[in-house]
């Protein structure tokens, strides 16, 4: 079994946890967000695991994992966005257009609302764990390596 990657928690609130792979910590173009615009750490590319609220319950059974490109200068944002779109096999579920502040570069449901129907809590936890493990083994290494490579050619910070 592979060694678990080193993940660094950026921020966690009730419905959202944001993190990065440790190798991104000291790469300037991945840490180019003004600290008053999104994250106090200054990171402009973050993974986010999010649970969605519903009207009937505090949280739904839908759990979404995304790679978010946040605020930074437009040249850096365009650089990462265009390279992600040029690599759709790695950057699955990327948004179709670049937003003013936030854009999804990768998206994967760890648990969909439909899949959760009829599952008990134990089955839901098992499904989320299996999807997370698949992400860690298959998606995270290529996403991490791609962003490090993209950062090498990023415009000056």
Z-matrix of the N, CA and C atoms (Angstrom, degrees):
N
C 1 1.457
C 2 1.528 1 108.85
N 3 1.328 2 116.02 1 140.43
C 4 1.459 3 121.63 2 179.79
C 5 1.511 4 111.51 3 -70.00
N 6 1.313 5 115.21 4 150.99
C 7 1.456 6 121.48 5 175.10
C 8 1.532 7 107.86 6 -69.23
N 9 1.311 8 116.66 7 138.53
C 10 1.462 9 120.34 8 178.37
C 11 1.517 10 110.14 9 -63.92
N 12 1.323 11 117.23 10 139.28
C 13 1.460 12 119.63 11 178.65
C 14 1.529 13 110.59 12 -69.76
N 15 1.312 14 115.37 13 153.09
C 16 1.460 15 119.78 14 176.52
C 17 1.521 16 108.40 15 -81.19
N 18 1.314 17 115.62 16 114.34
C 19 1.458 18 121.47 17 178.35
C 20 1.521 19 108.22 18 -110.39
N 21 1.323 20 115.83 19 141.05
C 22 1.454 21 122.01 20 -178.19
C 23 1.520 22 108.47 21 -113.60
N 24 1.318 23 116.53 22 120.66
C 25 1.461 24 121.26 23 177.77
C 26 1.517 25 109.14 24 -69.96
N 27 1.318 26 116.73 25 129.89
C 28 1.459 27 121.50 26 177.01
C 29 1.525 28 109.59 27 -93.44
N 30 1.333 29 115.89 28 -54.55
C 31 1.454 30 120.58 29 179.31
C 32 1.522 31 108.18 30 -158.66
N 33 1.313 32 115.33 31 145.01
C 34 1.453 33 120.52 32 176.47
C 35 1.521 34 108.73 33 -134.36
N 36 1.324 35 115.47 34 130.19
C 37 1.453 36 123.23 35 171.92
C 38 1.518 37 106.42 36 -125.12
N 39 1.311 38 117.98 37 -176.48
C 40 1.463 39 121.13 38 -173.58
C 41 1.531 40 112.83 39 -53.93
N 42 1.312 41 118.58 40 -46.87
C 43 1.464 42 120.55 41 -172.54
C 44 1.525 43 114.73 42 -107.52
N 45 1.331 44 118.29 43 -1.18
C 46 1.460 45 121.38 44 -175.64
C 47 1.524 46 110.37 45 -141.26
N 48 1.334 47 115.31 46 136.27
C 49 1.463 48 121.45 47 170.36
C 50 1.524 49 107.12 48 -124.98
N 51 1.330 50 116.53 49 128.32
C 52 1.463 51 121.57 50 179.36
C 53 1.522 52 109.12 51 -113.62
N 54 1.347 53 115.77 52 140.87
C 55 1.456 54 120.60 53 -178.02
C 56 1.514 55 110.41 54 -153.77
N 57 1.320 56 115.12 55 166.55
C 58 1.468 57 122.18 56 174.45
C 59 1.528 58 108.54 57 -135.90
N 60 1.328 59 116.61 58 158.22
C 61 1.468 60 119.49 59 168.51
C 62 1.530 61 107.97 60 -70.38
N 63 1.311 62 117.68 61 141.42
C 64 1.462 63 122.38 62 -177.55
C 65 1.536 64 113.13 63 -53.41
N 66 1.345 65 120.37 64 -38.03
C 67 1.473 66 119.03 65 -179.00
C 68 1.540 67 114.57 66 -60.56
N 69 1.321 68 118.89 67 -16.61
C 70 1.467 69 121.14 68 179.58
C 71 1.530 70 113.15 69 -81.81
N 72 1.326 71 117.30 70 -10.92
C 73 1.467 72 121.85 71 -170.68
C 74 1.523 73 114.55 72 -53.12
N 75 1.315 74 118.19 73 -42.87
C 76 1.463 75 120.70 74 -172.38
C 77 1.525 76 113.81 75 -111.05
N 78 1.331 77 116.76 76 24.06
C 79 1.466 78 120.75 77 178.13
C 80 1.528 79 107.75 78 -97.42
N 81 1.321 80 116.17 79 114.13
C 82 1.471 81 121.71 80 -171.38
C 83 1.528 82 113.34 81 -54.15
N 84 1.323 83 118.18 82 -45.34
C 85 1.466 84 119.79 83 -175.42
C 86 1.529 85 112.85 84 -72.89
N 87 1.331 86 118.41 85 -10.19
C 88 1.470 87 122.21 86 174.10
C 89 1.529 88 111.14 87 -99.29
N 90 1.314 89 115.29 88 0.63
C 91 1.458 90 122.03 89 -179.60
C 92 1.527 91 108.73 90 -134.20
N 93 1.327 92 115.34 91 50.67
C 94 1.462 93 121.63 92 -171.78
C 95 1.524 94 113.49 93 -117.09
N 96 1.315 95 117.13 94 22.72
C 97 1.466 96 121.16 95 179.88
C 98 1.528 97 109.34 96 -92.50
N 99 1.325 98 117.10 97 128.09
C 100 1.468 99 117.73 98 173.08
C 101 1.537 100 109.06 99 -57.36
N 102 1.319 101 116.98 100 131.95
C 103 1.464 102 121.29 101 -171.80
C 104 1.523 103 114.15 102 -65.15
N 105 1.308 104 118.11 103 -11.57
C 106 1.468 105 120.18 104 177.76
C 107 1.530 106 112.53 105 -94.75
N 108 1.347 107 117.76 106 -0.20
C 109 1.470 108 119.94 107 -176.88
C 110 1.526 109 114.73 108 -100.98
N 111 1.340 110 118.35 109 -25.79
C 112 1.454 111 117.84 110 -177.71
C 113 1.515 112 111.84 111 -152.72
N 114 1.295 113 117.08 112 -68.91
C 115 1.455 114 121.02 113 -175.51
C 116 1.522 115 110.03 114 -121.34
N 117 1.285 116 116.39 115 136.09
C 118 1.469 117 121.10 116 -178.02
C 119 1.525 118 112.30 117 -65.74
N 120 1.330 119 117.10 118 -14.36
C 121 1.459 120 121.10 119 177.84
C 122 1.528 121 112.01 120 -81.91
N 123 1.326 122 117.66 121 -13.30
C 124 1.458 123 121.34 122 179.99
C 125 1.521 124 114.11 123 80.93
N 126 1.316 125 116.84 124 10.82
C 127 1.466 126 119.84 125 179.62
C 128 1.533 127 109.62 126 -79.13
N 129 1.322 128 115.96 127 135.28
C 130 1.462 129 119.79 128 179.94
C 131 1.524 130 113.09 129 -110.00
N 132 1.332 131 117.83 130 -1.55
C 133 1.462 132 122.50 131 173.64
C 134 1.521 133 106.63 132 -133.70
N 135 1.333 134 115.52 133 118.14
C 136 1.469 135 121.16 134 -175.87
C 137 1.519 136 111.07 135 -139.62
N 138 1.316 137 116.16 136 144.82
C 139 1.458 138 120.53 137 166.57
C 140 1.524 139 107.40 138 -81.46
N 141 1.313 140 114.83 139 148.95
C 142 1.467 141 120.67 140 -177.97
C 143 1.522 142 108.65 141 -140.04
N 144 1.319 143 117.06 142 127.80
C 145 1.459 144 122.33 143 171.73
C 146 1.519 145 105.35 144 -107.77
N 147 1.328 146 115.52 145 124.71
C 148 1.463 147 119.95 146 -171.43
C 149 1.523 148 111.35 147 -131.43
N 150 1.325 149 115.14 148 136.84
C 151 1.459 150 122.69 149 171.58
C 152 1.524 151 106.86 150 -106.59
N 153 1.307 152 116.81 151 136.57
C 154 1.463 153 120.74 152 -175.04
C 155 1.517 154 112.00 153 -96.90
N 156 1.315 155 116.32 154 139.65
C 157 1.468 156 121.66 155 177.40
C 158 1.528 157 109.48 156 -81.91
N 159 1.321 158 115.35 157 151.07
C 160 1.457 159 121.54 158 175.10
C 161 1.518 160 107.63 159 -126.93
N 162 1.313 161 115.98 160 169.09
C 163 1.465 162 119.57 161 178.95
C 164 1.526 163 111.38 162 -71.92
N 165 1.313 164 117.03 163 -38.51
C 166 1.466 165 120.87 164 -175.07
C 167 1.527 166 112.73 165 -78.93
N 168 1.319 167 116.69 166 -31.87
C 169 1.464 168 120.90 167 -176.02
C 170 1.524 169 108.91 168 -128.66
N 171 1.317 170 115.64 169 163.72
C 172 1.457 171 119.05 170 175.85
C 173 1.530 172 111.06 171 -63.04
N 174 1.346 173 116.29 172 -43.11
C 175 1.456 174 120.10 173 179.64
C 176 1.517 175 110.02 174 -138.45
N 177 1.320 176 115.47 175 146.70
C 178 1.457 177 120.24 176 177.38
C 179 1.521 178 108.76 177 -85.41
N 180 1.303 179 116.18 178 -178.60
C 181 1.454 180 121.29 179 177.11
C 182 1.526 181 111.52 180 -88.80
N 183 1.322 182 118.26 181 0.42
C 184 1.460 183 121.14 182 -178.96
C 185 1.532 184 109.45 183 -82.51
N 186 1.331 185 115.30 184 124.35
C 187 1.456 186 122.18 185 177.80
C 188 1.530 187 107.03 186 -122.54
N 189 1.320 188 116.64 187 120.31
C 190 1.463 189 122.32 188 -175.74
C 191 1.520 190 110.23 189 -115.75
N 192 1.319 191 116.16 190 134.06
C 193 1.459 192 123.60 191 174.77
C 194 1.520 193 107.21 192 -110.38
N 195 1.328 194 116.58 193 125.57
C 196 1.464 195 121.05 194 -178.12
C 197 1.518 196 110.62 195 -135.59
N 198 1.311 197 115.16 196 155.66
C 199 1.459 198 122.23 197 169.01
C 200 1.517 199 105.45 198 -107.95
N 201 1.322 200 115.48 199 117.82
C 202 1.464 201 121.08 200 -172.97
C 203 1.524 202 110.38 201 -109.05
N 204 1.328 203 115.68 202 130.92
C 205 1.458 204 123.06 203 170.75
C 206 1.516 205 105.98 204 -95.54
N 207 1.309 206 116.68 205 113.19
C 208 1.455 207 121.95 206 -176.20
C 209 1.514 208 112.27 207 -98.82
N 210 1.334 209 115.23 208 -165.87
C 211 1.457 210 121.03 209 -177.07
C 212 1.536 211 112.76 210 -62.25
N 213 1.308 212 115.17 211 137.98
C 214 1.470 213 125.24 212 171.03
C 215 1.524 214 105.00 213 -173.86
N 216 1.319 215 117.63 214 -177.37
C 217 1.474 216 116.93 215 -177.11
C 218 1.524 217 109.98 216 -65.96
N 219 1.303 218 115.75 217 152.84
C 220 1.468 219 121.16 218 -171.66
C 221 1.529 220 112.80 219 -62.41
N 222 1.320 221 118.52 220 -32.68
C 223 1.464 222 120.29 221 179.65
C 224 1.539 223 111.01 222 -64.92
N 225 1.319 224 116.69 223 -41.90
C 226 1.474 225 120.19 224 177.84
C 227 1.521 226 110.05 225 -66.29
N 228 1.331 227 116.88 226 -44.55
C 229 1.467 228 120.76 227 -179.49
C 230 1.530 229 110.40 228 -60.63
N 231 1.320 230 117.58 229 -47.32
C 232 1.470 231 121.69 230 179.30
C 233 1.528 232 110.88 231 -61.25
N 234 1.315 233 116.66 232 -40.48
C 235 1.472 234 121.89 233 179.92
C 236 1.529 235 110.46 234 -58.32
N 237 1.328 236 116.79 235 -54.74
C 238 1.468 237 120.21 236 -178.23
C 239 1.530 238 111.41 237 -66.45
N 240 1.317 239 117.28 238 -40.81
C 241 1.464 240 121.01 239 -179.23
C 242 1.528 241 111.25 240 -62.10
N 243 1.328 242 117.32 241 -47.85
C 244 1.472 243 119.73 242 -176.90
C 245 1.529 244 111.49 243 -67.59
N 246 1.331 245 117.84 244 -38.88
C 247 1.467 246 119.49 245 178.47
C 248 1.527 247 111.61 246 -68.56
N 249 1.322 248 117.11 247 -37.27
C 250 1.471 249 119.85 248 176.43
C 251 1.528 250 109.98 249 -62.36
N 252 1.330 251 116.95 250 -43.61
C 253 1.464 252 120.20 251 179.97
C 254 1.521 253 112.63 252 -68.08
N 255 1.307 254 117.08 253 -23.98
C 256 1.466 255 120.85 254 177.00
C 257 1.530 256 111.33 255 -79.34
N 258 1.338 257 117.13 256 -7.17
C 259 1.465 258 122.45 257 -178.80
C 260 1.529 259 111.08 258 -128.11
N 261 1.336 260 117.63 259 63.64
C 262 1.466 261 120.24 260 -173.78
C 263 1.527 262 115.08 261 -67.78
N 264 1.335 263 118.27 262 -19.81
C 265 1.462 264 119.06 263 177.90
C 266 1.530 265 111.25 264 -71.41
N 267 1.318 266 117.18 265 -28.96
C 268 1.462 267 122.31 266 177.59
C 269 1.532 268 110.00 267 -90.13
N 270 1.326 269 116.32 268 -45.68
C 271 1.463 270 121.86 269 -174.57
C 272 1.534 271 110.44 270 -96.26
N 273 1.320 272 114.49 271 65.97
C 274 1.463 273 123.27 272 -178.67
C 275 1.535 274 109.15 273 -68.57
N 276 1.316 275 116.49 274 136.00
C 277 1.454 276 120.83 275 175.51
C 278 1.515 277 114.45 276 77.46
N 279 1.324 278 117.42 277 16.89
C 280 1.467 279 119.86 278 178.71
C 281 1.522 280 110.12 279 -64.42
N 282 1.320 281 115.32 280 146.06
C 283 1.463 282 120.99 281 178.42
C 284 1.517 283 110.76 282 -63.98
N 285 1.329 284 115.69 283 152.29
C 286 1.454 285 120.94 284 -176.53
C 287 1.507 286 114.89 285 -78.31
N 288 1.313 287 117.30 286 -19.75
C 289 1.461 288 120.01 287 179.20
C 290 1.522 289 108.64 288 -142.59
N 291 1.308 290 114.49 289 159.13
C 292 1.459 291 119.33 290 -178.03
C 293 1.532 292 108.93 291 -87.77
N 294 1.310 293 116.12 292 123.60
C 295 1.459 294 120.65 293 179.38
C 296 1.518 295 110.62 294 -77.69
N 297 1.323 296 115.92 295 169.25
C 298 1.459 297 120.10 296 -179.08
C 299 1.526 298 111.90 297 -64.87
N 300 1.340 299 116.53 298 -36.53
C 301 1.460 300 119.13 299 -179.18
C 302 1.521 301 113.06 300 -124.61
N 303 1.327 302 117.74 301 -40.08
C 304 1.459 303 120.98 302 -174.97
C 305 1.517 304 110.76 303 -126.87
N 306 1.326 305 115.34 304 141.48
C 307 1.454 306 122.23 305 178.23
C 308 1.526 307 108.52 306 -145.02
N 309 1.306 308 116.31 307 137.96
C 310 1.459 309 121.22 308 177.02
C 311 1.523 310 109.55 309 -83.46
N 312 1.343 311 116.07 310 126.69
C 313 1.463 312 121.17 311 177.18
C 314 1.523 313 112.35 312 -100.88
N 315 1.330 314 116.72 313 -20.89
C 316 1.462 315 122.74 314 179.96
C 317 1.521 316 106.56 315 -155.43
N 318 1.334 317 115.85 316 144.25
C 319 1.461 318 119.05 317 179.90
C 320 1.524 319 109.69 318 -150.25
N 321 1.336 320 114.44 319 137.50
C 322 1.463 321 120.15 320 179.57
C 323 1.522 322 108.31 321 -151.67
N 324 1.321 323 116.82 322 128.95
C 325 1.459 324 119.62 323 175.31
C 326 1.523 325 109.17 324 -78.47
N 327 1.322 326 115.77 325 126.65
C 328 1.457 327 119.87 326 173.68
C 329 1.521 328 109.77 327 -82.32
N 330 1.323 329 115.20 328 -28.45
C 331 1.467 330 122.00 329 173.96
C 332 1.516 331 107.32 330 -154.04
N 333 1.336 332 116.32 331 125.35
C 334 1.459 333 119.90 332 177.30
C 335 1.524 334 109.47 333 -92.76
N 336 1.301 335 115.22 334 157.13
C 337 1.466 336 121.06 335 179.23
C 338 1.527 337 110.23 336 -59.51
N 339 1.338 338 116.76 337 -42.88
C 340 1.472 339 120.90 338 -179.53
C 341 1.522 340 112.21 339 -66.13
N 342 1.337 341 116.33 340 -41.96
C 343 1.465 342 119.12 341 -179.82
C 344 1.522 343 110.89 342 -65.15
N 345 1.319 344 117.32 343 -30.89
C 346 1.468 345 121.50 344 -176.89
C 347 1.529 346 112.82 345 -75.50
N 348 1.339 347 116.72 346 -19.96
C 349 1.467 348 119.32 347 179.54
C 350 1.523 349 109.42 348 -59.93
N 351 1.294 350 116.06 349 129.43
C 352 1.453 351 120.84 350 178.30
C 353 1.517 352 114.64 351 83.89
N 354 1.326 353 117.75 352 -4.34
C 355 1.462 354 120.63 353 177.60
C 356 1.526 355 109.63 354 -91.20
N 357 1.322 356 115.60 355 144.85
C 358 1.465 357 118.12 356 170.85
C 359 1.535 358 107.57 357 -86.99
N 360 1.318 359 116.44 358 175.17
C 361 1.462 360 120.16 359 -176.07
C 362 1.524 361 112.77 360 -59.87
N 363 1.314 362 117.00 361 -37.34
C 364 1.461 363 121.15 362 179.50
C 365 1.535 364 110.84 363 -64.97
N 366 1.322 365 116.94 364 -41.94
C 367 1.462 366 120.82 365 178.59
C 368 1.529 367 111.20 366 -66.96
N 369 1.331 368 115.74 367 -38.78
C 370 1.472 369 119.67 368 177.21
C 371 1.525 370 110.26 369 -62.52
N 372 1.320 371 116.15 370 -45.54
C 373 1.466 372 120.34 371 179.52
C 374 1.523 373 110.54 372 -61.07
N 375 1.321 374 117.46 373 -40.82
C 376 1.469 375 121.38 374 179.09
C 377 1.529 376 110.90 375 -65.21
N 378 1.334 377 116.98 376 -40.55
C 379 1.467 378 120.92 377 179.50
C 380 1.532 379 110.77 378 -65.93
N 381 1.321 380 116.59 379 -42.55
C 382 1.468 381 120.81 380 178.92
C 383 1.529 382 110.02 381 -64.56
N 384 1.312 383 116.86 382 -43.66
C 385 1.467 384 121.38 383 179.06
C 386 1.523 385 110.75 384 -61.37
N 387 1.319 386 117.42 385 -43.90
C 388 1.466 387 120.94 386 179.56
C 389 1.535 388 110.79 387 -63.23
N 390 1.333 389 116.98 388 -43.88
C 391 1.465 390 120.81 389 179.37
C 392 1.531 391 110.74 390 -65.56
N 393 1.329 392 117.00 391 -39.99
C 394 1.466 393 121.50 392 177.69
C 395 1.533 394 110.09 393 -62.30
N 396 1.321 395 116.88 394 -46.28
C 397 1.462 396 120.85 395 -179.89
C 398 1.525 397 111.70 396 -61.51
N 399 1.329 398 116.91 397 -38.55
C 400 1.462 399 120.80 398 176.17
C 401 1.526 400 110.32 399 -63.76
N 402 1.319 401 116.97 400 -42.50
C 403 1.464 402 121.15 401 176.51
C 404 1.528 403 110.66 402 -59.31
N 405 1.324 404 117.36 403 -48.29
C 406 1.469 405 122.61 404 -177.86
C 407 1.530 406 110.73 405 -61.26
N 408 1.324 407 116.94 406 -41.87
C 409 1.464 408 121.15 407 -175.78
C 410 1.528 409 113.58 408 -81.32
N 411 1.325 410 117.67 409 -38.12
C 412 1.470 411 120.65 410 -172.34
C 413 1.523 412 113.93 411 -104.18
N 414 1.319 413 117.50 412 -45.67
C 415 1.465 414 120.57 413 -171.43
C 416 1.520 415 113.54 414 -90.05
N 417 1.321 416 117.10 415 -45.69
C 418 1.461 417 120.74 416 -173.64
C 419 1.530 418 113.67 417 -58.84
N 420 1.331 419 120.14 418 -44.66
C 421 1.471 420 118.18 419 -179.55
C 422 1.531 421 113.22 420 -59.26
N 423 1.328 422 117.68 421 -43.74
C 424 1.468 423 119.37 422 -178.44
C 425 1.532 424 111.46 423 -72.94
N 426 1.325 425 117.83 424 -35.57
C 427 1.469 426 120.25 425 176.64
C 428 1.532 427 110.70 426 -65.94
N 429 1.325 428 116.10 427 -43.62
C 430 1.463 429 120.73 428 179.73
C 431 1.527 430 110.59 429 -61.76
N 432 1.325 431 116.38 430 -50.03
C 433 1.467 432 121.07 431 -179.03
C 434 1.528 433 111.59 432 -63.59
N 435 1.327 434 117.14 433 -40.43
C 436 1.467 435 120.52 434 -179.86
C 437 1.519 436 111.43 435 -63.11
N 438 1.329 437 117.16 436 -45.51
C 439 1.469 438 119.56 437 -179.03
C 440 1.526 439 111.18 438 -65.92
N 441 1.327 440 117.94 439 -36.05
C 442 1.465 441 120.47 440 176.48
C 443 1.526 442 109.47 441 -63.69
N 444 1.331 443 116.53 442 -42.61
C 445 1.464 444 120.84 443 178.66
C 446 1.529 445 111.04 444 -65.74
N 447 1.325 446 117.56 445 -44.50
C 448 1.472 447 121.54 446 178.25
C 449 1.520 448 109.99 447 -59.29
N 450 1.325 449 116.66 448 -38.99
C 451 1.470 450 121.27 449 -176.63
C 452 1.527 451 112.02 450 -62.96
N 453 1.341 452 116.32 451 -29.96
C 454 1.471 453 120.23 452 179.68
C 455 1.517 454 111.94 453 -60.63
N 456 1.338 455 116.95 454 -32.60
C 457 1.457 456 120.67 455 -179.23
C 458 1.512 457 114.36 456 -102.88
N 459 1.323 458 116.61 457 10.22
C 460 1.471 459 120.19 458 -177.16
C 461 1.516 460 111.34 459 -69.62
N 462 1.326 461 116.44 460 147.12
C 463 1.462 462 120.25 461 175.21
C 464 1.520 463 110.81 462 -58.61
N 465 1.321 464 117.23 463 155.08
C 466 1.465 465 121.96 464 -179.92
C 467 1.511 466 113.47 465 -53.43
N 468 1.302 467 115.30 466 146.16
C 469 1.471 468 120.99 467 -178.55
C 470 1.511 469 109.69 468 -92.94
